Amino acid sequence: MSAEPRINDRIRVPEVRLVGPNGEQVGIVPIVKALELARESDLDLVEVAPTARPPVAKLMDYGKFKYESAMKAREARRNQAHTVIKEIKLRPKIDPHDYETKKGHVVRFLKAGDKVKVTIMFRGREQSRPELGFRLLSRLAEDVEELGFVESRPKQDGRNMIMVIGPHKKKAEAKAEAKAERAAAGEQRAHDED
């Protein structure tokens, strides 16, 4: 059974509740009369509620209807924000400069509205000192406090310690803000060139 509504001669019921092209109620009419009205007005008879008793059919331009519904679906998909989890891996004995670089990545991801999974990898004897990893994750959480919050506290998972940081801003808000910033920068460049 297809998801497409039945149209014109495919509607196999004795009578339908007919709705006009502008949404006005015509009433319950025999299928033959409904098809005749559709031909006269150069429109299609489309079954919009097949489970109703009697089924509801509407006079409309089916091709135009399909095109508009496809465009709406496409627009909805385009505006949909996908939650992405970015991952950053650290070691317990990280150099201060490397830490700043990794923190910069976390800041960039949070500003873009993405979640960040921070993983600290322990090797050998480092596994006996989980407090080093816990301190490092706590420091990172404090450093990015204004952009994100700790969604899941640091926890040991075998050789790794994992913490998830979520952004304060939603993905859609971050996208809109970035777009506004680009537009403002473009206006500023245009103003500077004058």
C-alpha positions, 0 to 999 in steps of 0.5 A: 500500500503506497503513502500516496493518496488515491486520486480521480478514478482510483477512488473506489467508494460509492460516495464522498464528502466533497470539499471545494477548491477553496476549502468550502464544504460541498457535502456528501455527493456520489463519486460520479458527480464528484468526478464530473465536478473535478473534470468541469473545473479542470482539477483532480479529485484527491482523497484526503481522509480515506478512513472517514465515513464517508471518505473526504475528497477535495478538488485540487491541482494534484501536481501543484499540491505534491510540489508544494508539499515536497518543498515544505518537507525540504525546507523543514529538513534544511532548518533542522538542527542536527546534534553533533558530538565532537570528541577531544582526546587528552593525556593526563600529562599534557603540555600547557600550550597543547592544553590551550590548543585543545581548549580552543577546539572545545570553545569553537565546538561549543560556540557552534552549538555542538556537544563535546566529549572530552576523553582522557587516555591513561597509559601504564602507571597513569591508570593508578592516578585517576585524580590527575585526569579528574583535575584536568577535566575539572579545570577544562570545565571551569575554563569553558564555563561561560559557553557550556555546562557539564552534561555528564560528570567525569567517569572512569571507563577502563583506560579512559576518563570521559566527560561530556560538555553541552553548550548553553546555546542551542544549535539553531541559535548558534547558527543564527548568531554566526550568520548575523556576525558574518552579515555584520562583518560584511557590512563593516568591510563594505563600509571600510571600503567606501 
